[in-house]
Amino acid sequence: MQPGYDDAVRTEGGNRGGGVRSGKGVRSDRGDGERVSWLRRFANAFRVWTVAVVFAGICAAASGFAESGAAPACVPAAGRGGVASKDAPELCIDGAALMRHVETLARPELKGRDTGSPEEKVAAEYLARELTDAGLMPPPDWTSPIQPFDFKGSPAHNVVVCLRGDDPVLREEWIVVGAHFDHLGERKGQVYPGADDNASGVAGVIETARALRKCAPPLKRSILFCFFTGEERGFVGSRHFLNTSPVPKSRIVAMLNADMISRDDTRTIHVVGTQTCDAFAAVVEAGAARVGLKAVFDHPEWTYQSDHYVFFSEKIPFLYFGVEDHPDYHRPTDTPEKTNQDQMERVSRLMLVVVQNLADAPRRPAWREGGVEAADKPRE
């Protein structure tokens, strides 16, 4: 970041897909000296046979699903009391995977991932591998997820993959879910690792994309997952992406941006952009309740502080997810061990729930006239 469940809500606990319990004890059919009739004995045997047949059918169906090449069932999310399923794909998002991405991107060898540096290219290649391994593909007419472009005479790189919707009409509308992966590089011999800013947001978008691809039912609208370079250099990556967009700008119906999502111990997430669409606040509030977060709608001046501004300036409704500034912001001390894994996990799950809601809504998000005026002026 630059300075200056209602009906859909489902509880995570409970028995999901497990065996059905009758709640009854085993009844004895033998009295003192009383013999069980042949009819009752036959009925008992028939019940046992029925249960065996049903159980065998379930096992066969499960085996057939596994052999069919369909996406495997997600691993239960530890510590949440729920099981990941098509009804709750956000539970596929696991904090350990998020931390792995943060530690990889913020390691000293990547020297702060400055735009146009060799280390930024290494980071871009890492993102491309993770995303293609998850089954995500480049956008239409692209042959690679990596989008190189010139930045002051050096090659810089965005990374973009897509998930196609399955509605014959709505699949031609696109939602952008983005995060910037560059940071400040090295200054005066010190590496600025950028763990919270913004390896945390990148990790969240990677795992949101993976969960939607592997654990969720098909979406109606299509999604572009974008990892921008150059945010710290004036949004050059997001500007280049939008100016050379693989889909018409008119078909981009919303943009979600994750920038600094891990440094909060109160389960609070700050959300900006609800002024751009009347429906956004209710969608975010419902999602936050579902994942155990408090969403705070404040800091309209942050409209101008990250890549979502590029979309805002084109009157594309946006939502920005972030935490407050902290003492390690834009310092060499913004390191992985200071990130809050639980916070990162919950914010990533919130983004997934919001993406699902927007992607499957019957109508595209409507830009609210006056949205520009509702945003405060940028901070000096």
Summary of the structure (lengths in Angstrom):
residues: 380
radius of gyration: 24.5
end to end distance: 14.3
largest distance: 97.6
contacts: 1253
relative contact order: 0.15
helix: 40%
strand: 16%
